[in-house]
């Protein structure tokens, strides 16, 4: 598998993004539609819209050296507008539009016939799962999965010279004489904040067609009794002592589905004649026997017995969504990045 594309997130990128988010916060009435958004302070608004960054950064890197670039949805909307624009709305060359993928007409966006529809989904590096809502799903659409490896305190870089000064730090110190004793070390002595210049990067997990996405995901919503479905997903493995068992269920290499309401994950046999079998089944874990070497979502298991642990995905949404395993998509699913770029090339030349 070829190395995944990584795009560095620079301070200049951050400043452009913050400018757009601030414009949206001040001018765009759309975010006032949801009652929960009315009391939002701008800090929370920055976090909510931060994932716009991969839309211009990832495609900017993919199309590096070409004479055209993508157009992203930078429009601001009134309250009565349907916010249904795709993330990439066209192509441009020398600042001028050369192809439209979608057009705005009387309050909503309409897809242009025979043009690609592209959605960008960004997941943090600490997240194991991917998610795409059923209402956004179409077998012919393109879904760009991006992993964010940007540091959580990214906003500090904007205030390094104006806020995190020594004089401000010294002004926060408390005068002596208030602490008689602190034998349990409960008082913390802070250090002056030093801002890391490096913001981090975005990694392209892959671009997948909707049909491929559905194949490797689990569709969840609400069950027949009206309860929210909360699937389980792969967490980690742990080597254990040899087990006495009567059952051996063979495990095949590739996508593995443990049972209903379990999100598929990836098992790879890394040595010749490797074998794996399930010897005991439980709701929150399974016991397996391994001969040779295998990898379970990248975690190595060699010659012995292992406990494969699952976590419960504590969903709160009642809406239907396709939930997948990020590692499986990165290492097994069919990536159509090259095909999409070739399609762009063809459109740009037309």
C-alpha positions as CSV (number, residue, x, y, z in Angstrom):
1,X,0.0,0.0,0.0
2,X,1.4,3.4,-1.0
3,X,2.0,6.0,1.7
4,X,-1.0,8.1,2.5
5,X,-0.9,11.8,1.6
6,X,-0.1,14.1,4.5
7,X,-0.6,17.9,4.4
8,X,1.1,20.2,6.9
9,X,-1.2,22.7,8.7
10,X,0.6,26.0,8.8
11,X,-0.1,29.2,10.8
12,X,-1.0,31.0,7.5
13,X,-3.6,28.2,6.9
14,X,-5.0,28.8,10.4
15,X,-5.3,32.5,9.9
16,X,-7.2,32.2,6.6
17,X,-9.5,29.6,8.3
18,X,-10.1,31.8,11.3
19,X,-10.9,34.8,9.1
20,X,-13.6,32.8,7.3
21,X,-15.1,31.3,10.5
22,X,-15.2,34.8,12.1
23,X,-17.0,36.1,9.0
24,X,-19.5,33.3,9.3
25,X,-20.0,33.9,13.0
26,X,-20.7,37.6,12.5
27,X,-22.6,37.6,9.2
28,X,-24.1,34.1,8.6
29,X,-27.5,33.7,10.2
30,X,-27.6,30.0,9.5
31,X,-26.1,28.9,12.7
32,X,-28.9,30.6,14.7
33,X,-31.4,28.0,13.4
34,X,-30.6,25.5,16.0
35,X,-31.6,26.5,19.5
36,X,-28.4,25.1,21.0
37,X,-26.3,27.3,18.7
38,X,-27.9,30.6,19.9
39,X,-25.7,30.8,23.0
40,X,-22.5,29.7,21.3
41,X,-19.4,31.8,22.0
42,X,-17.0,32.2,19.1
43,X,-14.5,29.7,20.6
44,X,-17.0,26.9,20.3
45,X,-17.8,28.1,16.8
46,X,-14.1,27.9,15.8
47,X,-14.0,24.2,16.9
48,X,-17.3,23.4,15.1
49,X,-16.1,24.8,11.7
50,X,-12.4,23.8,12.0
51,X,-12.9,20.8,9.8
52,X,-13.3,23.1,6.8
53,X,-9.5,23.2,6.6
54,X,-9.0,19.8,4.8
55,X,-11.4,20.8,2.0
56,X,-8.8,23.3,0.6
57,X,-5.6,21.7,2.0
58,X,-6.1,18.1,0.9
59,X,-7.2,19.0,-2.6
60,X,-4.6,21.7,-2.9
61,X,-2.0,19.0,-2.3
62,X,-3.6,16.4,-4.5
63,X,-3.8,18.9,-7.4
64,X,-0.3,20.4,-6.8
65,X,1.4,21.2,-10.1
66,X,-1.8,21.3,-12.0
67,X,-3.2,24.4,-13.7
68,X,-6.5,24.3,-11.8
69,X,-7.8,23.9,-8.3
70,X,-11.1,23.1,-6.6
71,X,-13.8,25.6,-5.5
72,X,-15.1,25.1,-2.0
73,X,-18.4,26.4,-0.5
74,X,-17.4,29.7,1.2
75,X,-20.8,31.2,0.9
76,X,-22.7,32.6,3.9
77,X,-26.4,31.8,4.3
78,X,-29.6,33.3,5.7
79,X,-31.8,31.4,8.1
80,X,-34.3,30.2,5.4
81,X,-31.6,28.5,3.3
82,X,-31.2,24.8,2.9
83,X,-27.6,24.1,3.7
84,X,-27.1,21.3,1.2
85,X,-24.1,22.3,-0.8
86,X,-21.5,19.7,-1.5
87,X,-18.1,20.4,0.0
88,X,-16.5,20.8,-3.5
89,X,-18.7,22.9,-5.8
90,X,-16.5,23.2,-8.9
91,X,-13.1,23.8,-10.4
92,X,-11.2,27.1,-11.1
93,X,-8.2,28.2,-13.1
94,X,-6.5,31.5,-12.5
95,X,-9.3,32.5,-10.1
96,X,-12.0,31.9,-12.7
97,X,-14.6,29.1,-12.6
98,X,-14.0,26.5,-15.3
99,X,-16.5,23.9,-14.1
100,X,-19.5,23.9,-11.8
101,X,-20.4,20.7,-9.9
102,X,-23.4,22.3,-8.2
103,X,-25.4,25.6,-8.5
104,X,-27.5,27.6,-6.0
105,X,-31.1,28.1,-7.1
106,X,-33.8,29.8,-4.9
107,X,-32.6,28.6,-1.5
108,X,-30.9,25.3,-2.3
109,X,-28.1,23.7,-4.2
110,X,-28.7,21.6,-7.3
111,X,-26.2,19.1,-8.6
112,X,-25.1,19.7,-12.2
113,X,-25.7,16.7,-14.4
114,X,-22.8,14.3,-14.9
115,X,-20.6,16.1,-12.4
116,X,-19.1,14.5,-9.3
117,X,-20.6,15.1,-5.8
118,X,-17.9,15.2,-3.1
119,X,-18.2,15.2,0.7
120,X,-15.2,15.7,3.0
121,X,-15.4,13.9,6.4
122,X,-12.7,14.7,9.0
123,X,-12.0,12.5,12.0
124,X,-9.6,13.1,14.9
125,X,-6.6,10.8,15.2
126,X,-8.0,9.7,18.6
127,X,-11.3,8.5,16.9
128,X,-11.5,4.8,15.7
129,X,-14.7,5.2,13.7
130,X,-16.0,6.9,10.6
131,X,-19.6,8.1,10.2
132,X,-21.7,9.2,7.3
133,X,-25.4,10.0,7.6
134,X,-27.9,8.0,5.6
135,X,-29.3,11.2,4.1
136,X,-25.9,12.0,2.7
137,X,-25.3,8.6,1.3
138,X,-25.3,7.8,-2.4
139,X,-23.5,4.9,-4.1
140,X,-22.0,7.2,-6.8
141,X,-20.9,10.0,-4.6
142,X,-17.3,10.5,-3.4
143,X,-16.5,10.5,0.3
144,X,-13.1,12.0,1.3
145,X,-12.0,10.6,4.7
146,X,-9.4,12.7,6.4
147,X,-7.6,12.2,9.8
148,X,-6.8,15.3,11.8
149,X,-3.4,15.2,13.6
150,X,-3.6,18.9,14.5
151,X,-2.9,19.8,18.1
152,X,-5.9,20.5,20.3
153,X,-4.6,23.9,21.4
154,X,-4.1,25.2,17.8
155,X,-5.7,28.6,18.7
156,X,-2.8,29.4,21.0
157,X,-0.5,30.1,18.0
158,X,-2.6,33.2,17.2
159,X,-1.9,34.7,20.6
160,X,1.7,33.8,21.2
161,X,3.1,37.3,20.9
162,X,0.2,39.3,22.3
163,X,-1.1,37.2,25.2
164,X,1.5,34.7,26.4
165,X,4.1,37.3,27.4
166,X,6.3,37.2,30.5
167,X,4.7,40.4,31.8
168,X,1.2,38.8,31.6
169,X,2.5,35.6,33.3
170,X,4.2,37.6,36.1
171,X,1.0,39.6,36.7
172,X,-0.9,36.4,37.5
173,X,1.4,35.3,40.4
174,X,-0.2,35.3,43.8
175,X,1.6,37.3,46.6
176,X,3.5,35.2,49.2
177,X,2.2,34.3,52.6
178,X,-1.1,32.5,51.9
179,X,0.1,28.9,52.0
180,X,0.9,27.7,55.5
181,X,1.4,24.1,54.4
182,X,0.8,21.8,51.4
183,X,2.0,18.3,52.4
184,X,-0.3,16.7,49.8
185,X,1.1,18.9,47.0
186,X,-2.4,20.2,46.0
187,X,-1.2,23.6,44.9
188,X,0.1,23.6,41.4
189,X,2.9,26.0,40.4
190,X,2.3,26.8,36.7
191,X,5.1,27.3,34.2
192,X,5.0,30.1,31.6
193,X,3.2,28.9,28.5
194,X,5.5,28.1,25.5
195,X,3.6,27.8,22.2
196,X,4.7,25.0,19.9
197,X,5.2,26.4,16.4
198,X,4.1,23.1,14.8
199,X,0.4,22.9,14.4
200,X,0.3,19.3,13.0
201,X,-1.1,17.9,9.8
202,X,-4.0,16.2,8.0
203,X,-3.7,12.7,6.6
204,X,-5.9,11.5,3.7
205,X,-7.3,8.1,4.7
206,X,-8.7,7.7,1.3
207,X,-11.5,8.7,-1.1
208,X,-14.2,6.2,-1.4
209,X,-17.4,5.8,-3.5
210,X,-20.6,5.5,-1.6
211,X,-21.0,1.9,-2.8
212,X,-17.7,0.9,-1.2
213,X,-18.4,2.9,1.9
214,X,-21.7,1.0,2.5
215,X,-20.0,-2.3,1.9
216,X,-17.6,-1.8,4.8
217,X,-19.9,0.0,7.2
218,X,-22.7,-0.8,9.5
219,X,-26.0,1.0,9.1
220,X,-27.4,1.9,12.5
221,X,-30.3,4.0,13.7
222,X,-33.1,2.9,16.0
223,X,-34.3,-0.6,16.6
224,X,-37.9,-1.9,16.3
225,X,-38.7,-0.9,19.9
226,X,-37.6,2.7,19.3
227,X,-34.3,2.4,21.1
228,X,-31.1,4.0,19.7
229,X,-28.8,1.3,18.4
230,X,-25.4,1.3,20.0
231,X,-23.0,-1.0,18.1
232,X,-19.8,-2.5,19.4
233,X,-16.4,-1.9,17.7
234,X,-12.9,-3.3,18.0
235,X,-10.8,-1.8,20.9
236,X,-7.6,-3.8,21.6
237,X,-6.1,-7.2,22.1
238,X,-4.5,-8.8,25.2
239,X,-2.4,-12.0,25.3
240,X,-3.8,-14.5,27.8
241,X,-2.9,-18.0,29.2
242,X,-3.8,-21.1,27.2
243,X,-7.5,-22.0,27.3
244,X,-9.4,-25.2,27.5
245,X,-12.0,-25.2,24.8
246,X,-14.2,-27.4,22.7
247,X,-15.0,-25.1,19.8
248,X,-12.8,-23.7,17.1
249,X,-14.4,-21.3,14.6
250,X,-12.0,-20.5,11.7
251,X,-11.3,-16.8,11.1
252,X,-10.7,-15.6,7.5
253,X,-8.3,-12.9,6.5
254,X,-9.8,-9.6,5.5
255,X,-12.9,-7.9,6.7
256,X,-14.2,-9.5,9.9
257,X,-17.7,-9.2,11.3
258,X,-18.1,-10.7,14.8
259,X,-21.9,-10.5,15.0
260,X,-25.0,-8.3,14.4
261,X,-24.4,-4.7,15.6
262,X,-20.7,-5.1,15.5
263,X,-18.7,-2.8,13.3
264,X,-16.5,-4.7,10.8
265,X,-12.7,-4.5,11.3
266,X,-9.6,-5.8,9.6
267,X,-7.6,-9.0,10.2
268,X,-4.4,-9.5,8.2
269,X,-2.3,-12.7,8.2
270,X,1.3,-11.6,8.2
271,X,3.1,-15.0,8.2
272,X,2.8,-18.0,5.9
273,X,0.3,-20.6,6.9
274,X,-1.0,-18.4,9.7
275,X,-4.3,-19.5,11.3
276,X,-6.7,-17.9,13.7
277,X,-9.8,-19.4,15.4
278,X,-12.4,-18.2,17.8
279,X,-12.5,-20.5,20.8
280,X,-14.9,-18.6,23.1
281,X,-17.5,-15.9,22.4
282,X,-18.8,-13.2,24.7
283,X,-20.7,-10.0,24.2
284,X,-17.8,-7.7,25.1
285,X,-14.9,-9.8,23.9
286,X,-13.9,-13.0,22.2
287,X,-11.1,-15.4,22.8
288,X,-9.0,-16.5,19.9
289,X,-6.2,-19.0,19.2
290,X,-3.4,-17.8,16.9
291,X,-0.9,-19.9,15.0
292,X,1.8,-17.9,13.3
293,X,1.5,-14.1,13.1
294,X,-1.6,-12.0,12.4
295,X,-2.6,-8.4,12.8
296,X,-5.9,-7.3,14.1
297,X,-6.5,-3.6,13.1
298,X,-2.7,-3.2,13.1
299,X,-2.2,-4.8,16.5
300,X,0.1,-7.9,16.3
301,X,-0.8,-11.3,17.7
302,X,1.7,-14.2,17.5
303,X,1.4,-17.9,18.6
304,X,-0.9,-18.1,21.5
305,X,-4.3,-17.2,22.9
306,X,-5.6,-13.6,22.8
307,X,-8.6,-11.7,24.2
308,X,-10.1,-9.4,21.6
309,X,-11.9,-6.6,23.4
310,X,-14.8,-4.6,22.0
311,X,-16.1,-1.1,23.0
312,X,-19.6,0.1,23.0
313,X,-20.3,3.1,20.7
314,X,-22.6,5.2,22.9
315,X,-24.6,6.9,20.2
316,X,-27.2,9.6,21.1
317,X,-28.4,10.4,17.6
318,X,-31.7,8.9,16.4
319,X,-30.8,9.4,12.8
320,X,-29.6,6.5,10.6
321,X,-25.8,6.6,9.8
322,X,-23.2,4.3,8.3
323,X,-20.5,3.6,10.9
324,X,-17.2,2.2,9.8
325,X,-13.8,1.4,11.2
326,X,-11.1,4.0,10.2
327,X,-8.3,1.4,10.1
328,X,-10.3,-0.9,7.8
329,X,-11.0,1.9,5.4
330,X,-7.3,3.0,5.3
331,X,-6.0,-0.5,4.7
332,X,-8.6,-2.6,2.9
333,X,-11.3,-0.5,1.2
334,X,-10.9,0.5,-2.5
335,X,-9.4,4.0,-2.7
336,X,-10.5,5.9,-5.8
337,X,-8.4,9.0,-5.2
338,X,-6.5,8.6,-8.5
339,X,-9.7,8.0,-10.4
340,X,-11.3,11.2,-9.1
341,X,-8.2,13.3,-10.0
342,X,-8.3,11.8,-13.5
343,X,-12.0,12.8,-13.7
344,X,-11.0,16.3,-12.6
345,X,-8.4,16.4,-15.4
346,X,-10.9,15.4,-18.0
347,X,-13.4,18.0,-16.8
348,X,-10.8,20.8,-16.7
349,X,-9.8,20.0,-20.3
350,X,-13.3,20.0,-21.6
